[in-house]
Amino acid sequence: MHRAITVALVSAISFAAIIDRVAIVVDNHPILDSAINRDIRITSFLNRAKPDLTHASRKQAASRLIDQELIRAEIRTGDYPVAPDHEAAGLLAQIKKDRLDYGQALLRAGITEDELNDRLLWQMTVLRFIDTRFRPGVNVTSEEIAQYFNAHRAQFPGTLEEAGAKVGDFLTGEQVNQALDEWLRQKRQETRIDYLEKTLQ
């Protein structure tokens, strides 16, 4: 009997190790298989969708987590602000208000409230990083605003003067996103990324 219990215990530990194996290593920082699945589940919850754990979905989640690790590394080495806890608390309260089935939705997604809260806090930190790191380098000119307004009049009722601020904000956001994408592309080239789970590459 003692031998049977020991074998069962070892098997359980081995099974847990398989479930939580390292899938990717980004510059010596591991991304666990369970982290990929958790990212999918939380993203699905926020999108009010059923978790999709297919290969294609896991590959997309793995790519997101690589980008997040690159951002984490930059935040660790730079003087970038971190979102305070109360910002995530406010978002969480709004989600609870909007989702009458909040508790059941968490269960269906297979996540905990702590995991959701951590994700919300991280999202706010990423937004602060992007705003601090890339927005100062963006300069949208009045000519660019006028050109975009004239080419997309149907989207902006009223005159250029009335819609100028909205158009400017939109173009600024577009340029910030482009700067972020280029930065991530360069960081991926500069960083050692090892795919232990080759199908995620």
N, C-alpha and C positions, 0 to 999 in steps of 0.2 A: 504493500500500500504506500509506504514512504517513497519508494522509487517511482510509483505512478504519479504521486503528487509532484515530485521533483520534475519529472518529465513534462507534466502539464504546465508547471510554472515556467520552465525554460521555454516551452513552446509559446506561451503567452508573451513572454518578454521578447522573443524573436519576432513574433507577429507585430508587436508594437514598434519594434525597430524598423521593420519593413514598411509599416504605414508611415513612419516619420523619418524616412530616409532623406538624405541630402540629394536634392535634384540638380541644383546649380550652385556654383561658387563664384561670387563676384569679388575679385580682389581679396581673397581669403575670408569673405563673409558668406556663410552658407544660406541658401534659400531652401527651406525644407519642402518636401512634397505636401505636407499638411498645410503649409502656408499658401501654396498654390490653390488647394481646394478651398481653404478659408476665404481667400480673396474672391474666388468665384461665388461662393455662397453669400458673402456680404454684398458684393456687387449686384447679385440677383435680387437680394432683399431690397436694396435701395431702388432698383429698377422695377420692383413689383413683378418679377419674373421667376419662373421655376429654375432652380440651379441646374446648369448645364455642365456636366463633368466629362464631356466628350474630349477627345484628343485636341480638336481644334480650339475648344474653349480653354483647355489647360495651357496650350501653347500661347494664346493671347494673354492669359493671366500671368504666365511666366515672364513674358516680355514686359508687362506692366511692373512686375516686382523687380526686375532688373533695373528699370528706369528709377524706381523708388529707391533702390539701394544706392544708385549713383547720386541721387539727390541727398540721401542721408549722409553719404560720405562728404559731400560738399558742405552740408550744414554743420557736420562735426568739425570740419577744419576751418570754416569761415565764421564770421561774426553775424549770423543770421538769426532773426527772432523766431521763437517757438510760440505757437498759439497757447494761450492760457486755458486751463481746464473749463472755465465758465463758458467759453465759446462753443465747445463741444456739447456742454450741458444744454445750452440754448437750442442747438440743432436737434439734440435728442428729444427734448421736450416738444419741439414742433412736429417731429416724426410721430411721437406718441399721440399727439393731438390729431394728426391727419390720418393715422392708421387705426381704425376702430378695432381691427383684428391684430393689433401690434404683437401681443404675446403669442398668439397662434402663428403669426407670420414668422416670428423668430424660430419657433419650433420647426416649421416647415422648411425654413432655410438651413436649419441645423447650426445656428450660431447663438451666442449668448449676448446679453446686453453689454457686458464688459468689452467683448470683441467689437461690437458695433461702435461703442463709445471711443475705443482706441482708434478705430478707422476714421471716425469723424474728426477727432483731434488731429490725426495725421494729415487729413485733407486740408484742414485749416492751416497747418504748419507749412504744407507744400504751397498753398496759395500765397502765404506771406513770403516764402522764399522766392517764388516767381516774381512777385511784385517788387521785392527789394533787389533782386539780381538782374532782372531784364527790363522792367518798365523804364528806369532812368535812361536807358540807351535808345528808347523809341522816340522819334520825332515825326509826328504827322503834320504835314504842312496844310495851309489853307487851300492850296491848289489841289492837293490830293483829296481833301474833303469835298471840294466843289466838283471834281471829276467823278468821284464815286456817287455823289448825290444826283448829278445829271444822268448818270448811267443807270440809276436804280430809283427813279422818281416814284415808282409805284409803291415802294417800301416805306417812303418817308413823306407823308402828307404835309402840306404847308410849304413854306419858303425855305431857301437854303439857310437863312438866318435862324429860322425856328428849329430846323432839324440839324443844324451844324454840330451842336454839342453831342447829339446822339450818334451822328455819323463819325465824328472824331473818336468817340469812345469805342465804337465798333472797330474802326481801323487800327486803333491803338492795340486793342485786344488781339487782332489778327497778327500784327507785327510781333507782339510779345510771344504768341504761340509759335510763330516761325522761328524766333530767336531761341526759344526753349527747345524746339525740335532739332535745330542745328547744334545746339550745345550738347544735347543728349547723343546725337550722332557722333560728335567728336569724342565725347567721353567713352562711348562704347569702343571706339577705335583705340583709345589710349589705355583702356582697362582690360585686365585679363579676366575673361569670362569662361569658366569651365562648365560644360554641360555634362553632368554625370548621367542624366537621363537624356540620352542623345535625341530622342524623338521630339524634345522641346526646342531643339535648335532651329 
